[in-house]
Amino acid sequence: MTEYNIVIEDAGSNFSAYVVGLDGCISTGKTVEEVTENMCEAIEFHLEGMRLHGDELPRHLPIVKTVQITS
């Protein structure tokens, strides 16, 4: 099992998401829960397409950290 970091953004009338380190894999949903579920399906589909095209799957995914800045 591989873990992927997703970024979920409020797009106004819905939510959109993308995968850190897996370019081109995106999804949307009406709620955070829906976009998360859709993202899981999108990742599986994206990886399947990469395998079918003979593309190399990402070996090392980026490390994502949250930092706090006093402003």
N, C-alpha and C positions, 0 to 999 in steps of 0.2 A: 504494500500500500504506500502511495506517495502522497504527501501533503502539498497542497498548492495554496498560496496566499491570493485572495481575491480582494479587490478594492470595489466597494459599493458606493455609488454617488447618487444623491437626490437629483433627479432630472426634471423636477417640477411636477409633472403629472404621473410619473412612475419612478422607478429606480433603475440604474444601469450599473453594470459591473464588468470588470476585466480581470484577467489573470496576470499577476506579476511574473514575468519571465516566460510567458507563453503568448507571444505576439499574435494578435489577430483573433484571440478567443474572447468573445464578448457575449453578453446576454442582457435581457431586461426583465422586469417584473413589476407588478402593481404594489408589492410589499417587499420588505427586506427578506422575509422568509421565502417568498416566491422567487425572487431573483437569485437567492442562494441555491434553491433546488434547481432552477434553470441552469445555473452556472455549473453545477455538478454534471448535468447532462451534456452541456456544451463542452466541458473539458473532455469527457469520455469520447464524444463525437470528434472533437478536434484531434485527439491523440490517435484515434482509429484512422482518420484521414491521413495523418502524418505517416503512420505505419504503411498504409496502402500505397502511398506515393514514394516510399523508401526514404523518407526524411529521418534524420537522426533525432531521437527524442532528447529533450534537454536533460543533461546529466546533473548539473549543478544549478539549483535555483537560487535566486538572490535571497539574501537575508533582509527581512523587513523589520525595522525598529521604529518605535515612536519616541520622539524627543520632545521635551518641553522647553519653550523659550519664554523668558520673562520679557514682556513688552511694555 
